[in-house]
Amino acid sequence: MSYLRGVFKNILGVFSKMHFHFSFSRTPLKEKISQAIFRLETQLNKLEQSASKLHQRDREMFERCIGAKASGDEARAAMYANECVEIRKIAKIILASQLAIEKVILRLRTVEDVGDLLNQMSPVAGIIKETRNKLKGIVPEVAYELEEINNMLGNTLIETGKAPMEEAVSEVTSDEAKKILDEAAAIAEQKMGEIYPKLPIPPQHEPKVEEPIEVAPQVSSQPKPQQPQFTHEEPAQPVMEKVVEEPKSKPLKELSLEDLEKLEGEVLNYIYEHGGELSLKKCAEALNVTVEDVRKILVKLEKDGKIVIT
C-alpha cells in the first residue's frame, strides 16, 4: 500500500512540473504588446527616413523648377513641377501611414489585459492592414513587417482563446478603422502644405478641352476612327488619333542616336498626358527637341508596337 502511495506521489510530482513548465513557457501579454510596439516604432523610423529622402529629392526638383522658370524655359519648369507633384503624392501616403501607425501605438499602450486587447484588436488590425496595402508598392519592407506584426497580435488573441469572430472584426474595421485612417489622411494633407512649398508653376496634366487640335488636310477626308483597339500586350497602349503636321520649328538642339532612344519615354508620357493626340511642333517645343526628332521617335514607337498611329 505504501508502495502505491509512493508511485501516486511521483505521478503527481511529474504533472506538477509539467503544469509549471506550461504555465511559464508562454510569453506574458504585456511583453508581447511591448514587442509589437517596439516593432511598430522601428517601422516609424524607416518611414521617417524614406520621407526625409523624398523631401530632399523634392527640394532638388523644386530648385530646378525655379531655375528653369527664371531662365524662361517653361517646358522644363513644368516637367520639374510634375516631378514634384509625383514625389509629394508618395510623401503624403508615407506621412498618413506614419500618423496611422502612431494611432495604433497609442491604442496598444492602453492595453492592460486580454479584454483590452480584444476591444482594441479589431480597429488596430484594420488600420495596420490598410496601411500595409498602401505601402507595399512604396516601402515593401515596412509593409511586410506590418503584416508580421498583425499576425503576431492575432496569434496572441488565439493563444488566450479570446479571438473575435471574423464577422465582428470586419464590421468594426469598416467603421472605426476607416474613421481613424480618414483622420490621418486629413492631417497629412494639412501638414503637406506646411512642409512643402507651393510650386511656382502649375503642373501640366491633360490639355484643356477648349483647345482641340485640328486634323491635317491630307487625312481630314477620312472618317474619325472608332474606339482604338490595342495591338500590344502592354496595358493602356497609347493610340495616336491625330498627328498634326505643322511647319518645322527652329531646332532647339541636336540629338544623338543615344539621346533619341532616351527621348522615347518622354514622348510616350507626352502622348499619355494629351489623351492620344499630338502636335509635332508643340511636342518638340515641350521636350526641347526638333520636330524631326519627334517624328523619328513616333516612327520607332509604332515599329516597336508601343503606339498605333491612325
C-alpha positions as CSV (number, residue, x, y, z in Angstrom):
1,M,0.0,0.0,0.0
2,S,2.8,2.4,0.9
3,Y,4.4,1.4,-2.4
4,L,1.3,2.6,-4.3
5,R,1.2,5.9,-2.4
6,G,4.8,6.5,-3.4
7,V,4.0,5.9,-7.1
8,F,1.0,8.2,-6.8
9,K,3.1,11.0,-5.3
10,N,5.7,10.6,-8.1
11,I,3.0,10.9,-10.7
12,L,1.6,14.0,-9.1
13,G,5.1,15.4,-9.0
14,V,5.6,14.9,-12.7
15,F,2.2,16.6,-13.5
16,S,3.1,19.4,-11.2
17,K,6.3,20.0,-13.1
18,M,4.6,19.8,-16.4
19,H,2.0,22.3,-15.3
20,F,4.8,24.6,-14.0
21,H,6.5,24.3,-17.4
22,F,3.4,25.1,-19.4
23,S,2.4,28.0,-17.2
24,F,5.6,29.9,-17.6
25,S,6.7,29.0,-21.1
26,R,4.0,31.3,-22.7
27,T,5.1,34.9,-23.2
28,P,3.1,37.3,-20.9
29,L,0.6,39.5,-22.7
30,K,2.3,42.8,-21.7
31,E,5.6,41.5,-23.1
32,K,4.0,40.7,-26.4
33,I,2.3,44.1,-26.6
34,S,5.7,45.7,-25.8
35,Q,7.3,43.7,-28.6
36,A,4.6,44.9,-31.1
37,I,5.0,48.5,-30.0
38,F,8.8,48.3,-30.5
39,R,8.5,46.8,-33.9
40,L,5.9,49.4,-34.9
41,E,8.3,52.2,-33.7
42,T,11.0,50.7,-35.8
43,Q,8.8,50.9,-38.9
44,L,8.1,54.5,-38.0
45,N,11.8,55.3,-38.1
46,K,12.1,53.6,-41.5
47,L,9.2,55.7,-42.8
48,E,10.8,58.8,-41.4
49,Q,14.0,58.0,-43.4
50,S,12.0,57.5,-46.6
51,A,10.1,60.8,-46.0
52,S,13.4,62.6,-45.5
53,K,14.8,61.3,-48.8
54,L,11.7,62.3,-50.6
55,H,11.8,65.8,-49.1
56,Q,15.4,66.1,-50.3
57,R,14.5,65.0,-53.8
58,D,11.6,67.4,-53.9
59,R,13.8,70.3,-52.9
60,E,16.2,69.5,-55.7
61,M,13.4,69.3,-58.3
62,F,11.8,72.5,-56.8
63,E,15.1,74.4,-57.2
64,R,15.5,73.2,-60.8
65,C,11.9,74.3,-61.5
66,I,12.7,77.8,-60.1
67,G,15.8,78.0,-62.2
68,A,14.1,76.8,-65.4
69,K,11.3,79.3,-64.9
70,A,13.7,82.1,-64.2
71,S,15.5,81.4,-67.5
72,G,12.2,81.3,-69.4
73,D,12.2,77.6,-70.1
74,E,8.6,76.9,-69.3
75,A,8.6,73.4,-70.7
76,R,11.4,72.2,-68.3
77,A,9.8,74.2,-65.4
78,A,6.6,72.3,-66.0
79,M,8.5,69.0,-66.2
80,Y,10.2,69.6,-62.8
81,A,6.9,70.7,-61.3
82,N,5.3,67.5,-62.4
83,E,8.1,65.6,-60.8
84,C,7.5,67.4,-57.6
85,V,3.8,66.5,-57.7
86,E,4.6,62.8,-58.0
87,I,7.1,63.0,-55.2
88,R,4.6,64.7,-53.0
89,K,1.9,62.1,-53.7
90,I,4.2,59.4,-52.3
91,A,5.3,61.6,-49.4
92,K,1.6,62.2,-48.5
93,I,1.0,58.4,-48.3
94,I,4.0,57.9,-46.1
95,L,3.0,60.8,-43.8
96,A,-0.5,59.4,-43.5
97,S,0.9,56.0,-42.7
98,Q,3.1,57.4,-40.0
99,L,0.1,59.1,-38.4
100,A,-1.9,55.9,-38.6
101,I,0.8,53.8,-37.0
102,E,1.2,56.3,-34.2
103,K,-2.5,55.9,-33.5
104,V,-2.0,52.1,-33.3
105,I,0.8,52.5,-30.9
106,L,-1.2,54.8,-28.6
107,R,-4.0,52.2,-28.5
108,L,-1.7,49.4,-27.7
109,R,-0.1,51.3,-24.8
110,T,-3.6,51.3,-23.1
111,V,-3.8,47.5,-23.2
112,E,-3.6,46.1,-19.7
113,D,-5.3,42.7,-20.0
114,V,-6.8,40.3,-22.6
115,G,-10.1,42.2,-22.5
116,D,-8.4,45.4,-23.5
117,L,-6.6,43.7,-26.4
118,L,-9.9,42.1,-27.5
119,N,-11.5,45.6,-27.7
120,Q,-8.6,47.2,-29.5
121,M,-7.7,44.4,-31.8
122,S,-10.4,44.9,-34.4
123,P,-9.6,48.6,-35.3
124,V,-5.9,48.0,-34.8
125,A,-5.9,45.1,-37.3
126,G,-7.9,47.2,-39.8
127,I,-5.5,50.1,-39.6
128,I,-2.4,48.0,-39.9
129,K,-3.9,46.1,-42.9
130,E,-4.9,49.2,-44.8
131,T,-1.6,50.9,-44.1
132,R,0.3,47.9,-45.3
133,N,-1.7,47.8,-48.5
134,K,-0.8,51.5,-49.2
135,L,2.9,51.0,-48.5
136,K,3.5,47.7,-50.3
137,G,4.3,49.4,-53.6
138,I,6.3,52.2,-51.9
139,V,8.2,50.8,-48.9
140,P,7.7,47.0,-49.3
141,E,10.0,46.1,-46.3
142,V,7.8,48.1,-44.0
143,A,4.6,46.6,-45.5
144,Y,5.9,43.1,-44.9
145,E,6.8,43.9,-41.3
146,L,3.4,45.4,-40.6
147,E,1.8,42.1,-41.8
148,E,4.0,40.2,-39.5
149,I,3.0,42.4,-36.6
150,N,-0.6,42.0,-37.4
151,N,-0.2,38.2,-37.4
152,M,1.6,38.3,-34.1
153,L,-1.2,40.2,-32.4
154,G,-3.8,37.9,-33.9
155,N,-1.9,34.8,-32.6
156,T,-1.8,36.4,-29.2
157,L,-5.5,36.5,-29.1
158,I,-5.8,33.0,-30.3
159,E,-3.5,31.8,-27.5
160,T,-5.8,33.4,-25.0
161,G,-8.8,31.7,-26.5
162,K,-10.4,35.1,-26.9
163,A,-10.1,35.6,-30.7
164,P,-13.0,37.6,-32.0
165,M,-15.3,36.3,-34.7
166,E,-14.2,37.3,-38.3
167,E,-17.6,39.0,-38.9
168,A,-17.1,41.2,-35.9
169,V,-13.6,42.1,-37.0
170,S,-14.8,43.1,-40.4
171,E,-17.7,45.2,-39.0
172,V,-15.5,47.2,-36.7
173,T,-12.7,47.5,-39.3
174,S,-15.1,49.1,-41.8
175,D,-16.2,51.7,-39.2
176,E,-13.7,52.7,-36.5
177,A,-10.6,51.9,-38.5
178,K,-11.8,53.8,-41.6
179,K,-12.6,56.8,-39.4
180,I,-9.0,56.8,-38.0
181,L,-7.5,56.4,-41.4
182,D,-9.6,59.3,-42.8
183,E,-8.4,61.5,-39.9
184,A,-4.8,60.5,-40.6
185,A,-5.2,61.4,-44.3
186,A,-6.8,64.8,-43.5
187,I,-4.0,65.7,-41.1
188,A,-1.4,64.6,-43.6
189,E,-3.0,66.8,-46.2
190,Q,-2.7,69.8,-43.9
191,K,0.9,69.0,-42.9
192,M,1.9,68.6,-46.5
193,G,1.1,72.3,-47.1
194,E,3.3,73.2,-44.2
195,I,6.3,71.0,-45.1
196,Y,6.4,71.5,-48.9
197,P,6.5,75.0,-50.6
198,K,3.9,75.9,-53.2
199,L,5.1,75.2,-56.8
200,P,5.9,78.3,-58.9
201,I,4.1,76.8,-61.9
202,P,1.0,74.6,-62.0
203,P,1.9,71.1,-63.2
204,Q,0.7,70.0,-66.6
205,H,-1.7,67.1,-66.6
206,E,-4.1,67.0,-69.5
207,P,-4.8,69.5,-72.3
208,K,-7.8,71.8,-72.0
209,V,-10.9,70.6,-73.7
210,E,-11.4,74.0,-75.4
211,E,-8.2,73.7,-77.3
212,P,-8.9,71.0,-80.0
213,I,-6.2,70.0,-82.3
214,E,-7.2,70.1,-86.0
215,V,-6.6,67.2,-88.3
216,A,-4.1,67.7,-91.1
217,P,-5.6,68.3,-94.6
218,Q,-4.3,65.0,-96.0
219,V,-6.3,63.0,-93.5
220,S,-9.3,65.3,-93.0
221,S,-11.5,63.4,-95.5
222,Q,-11.2,60.2,-93.6
223,P,-13.9,59.3,-91.0
224,K,-13.0,59.7,-87.4
225,P,-11.6,56.3,-86.2
226,Q,-13.7,54.2,-83.9
227,Q,-12.7,53.4,-80.3
228,P,-9.0,52.4,-80.6
229,Q,-8.1,48.8,-80.2
230,F,-4.8,47.9,-78.6
231,T,-2.5,45.7,-80.5
232,H,0.3,45.3,-77.9
233,E,0.4,43.3,-74.7
234,E,1.2,46.4,-72.6
235,P,-1.9,47.9,-70.9
236,A,-3.1,51.4,-71.7
237,Q,-1.3,51.4,-75.0
238,P,-1.5,54.9,-76.5
239,V,-3.2,55.3,-79.8
240,M,-2.3,58.3,-81.9
241,E,-5.7,59.5,-83.2
242,K,-4.4,62.8,-84.5
243,V,-1.0,63.9,-85.5
244,V,-0.7,67.4,-86.8
245,E,2.0,68.1,-89.3
246,E,3.0,71.7,-88.6
247,P,5.8,73.7,-90.1
248,K,9.2,72.7,-88.8
249,S,10.3,74.9,-85.9
250,K,13.8,76.0,-85.5
251,P,15.8,73.1,-84.0
252,L,16.2,73.6,-80.2
253,K,19.1,71.2,-80.0
254,E,20.6,68.3,-82.0
255,L,20.3,64.8,-80.5
256,S,22.5,61.8,-81.0
257,L,21.0,58.3,-81.6
258,E,21.5,57.5,-77.9
259,D,19.7,60.7,-76.9
260,L,16.8,59.8,-79.2
261,E,16.4,56.4,-77.5
262,K,16.2,58.2,-74.1
263,L,13.6,60.5,-75.6
264,E,11.2,57.7,-76.2
265,G,9.9,57.7,-72.6
266,E,9.4,61.5,-72.7
267,V,7.4,61.3,-75.9
268,L,5.3,58.4,-74.6
269,N,4.5,60.4,-71.4
270,Y,3.5,63.4,-73.6
271,I,1.1,61.2,-75.6
272,Y,-0.5,59.8,-72.4
273,E,-0.9,63.3,-70.9
274,H,-2.5,64.7,-74.1
275,G,-5.1,61.9,-74.5
276,G,-3.5,60.2,-77.5
277,E,-3.4,63.4,-79.6
278,L,-0.1,65.0,-80.6
279,S,1.1,68.1,-82.4
280,L,4.6,67.6,-83.6
281,K,5.6,71.3,-83.1
282,K,4.1,71.6,-79.6
283,C,5.6,68.3,-78.5
284,A,9.0,69.3,-79.9
285,E,8.8,72.6,-78.0
286,A,7.6,71.0,-74.8
287,L,10.5,68.5,-74.9
288,N,13.1,71.0,-76.2
289,V,13.9,68.9,-79.3
290,T,13.3,69.3,-83.0
291,V,10.2,68.3,-84.9
292,E,12.3,65.8,-86.9
293,D,13.4,64.2,-83.7
294,V,9.8,63.7,-82.6
295,R,8.9,62.3,-85.9
296,K,11.7,59.7,-85.7
297,I,10.6,58.7,-82.2
298,L,7.0,58.2,-83.4
299,V,8.1,56.0,-86.3
300,K,10.2,53.9,-83.9
301,L,7.5,53.6,-81.3
302,E,5.0,52.4,-83.9
303,K,7.5,50.0,-85.3
304,D,8.1,48.6,-81.8
305,G,4.4,48.2,-81.3
306,K,4.1,50.7,-78.4
307,I,1.7,53.0,-80.2
308,V,-0.7,52.9,-83.2
309,I,-0.9,55.9,-85.5
310,T,-4.3,56.3,-87.2
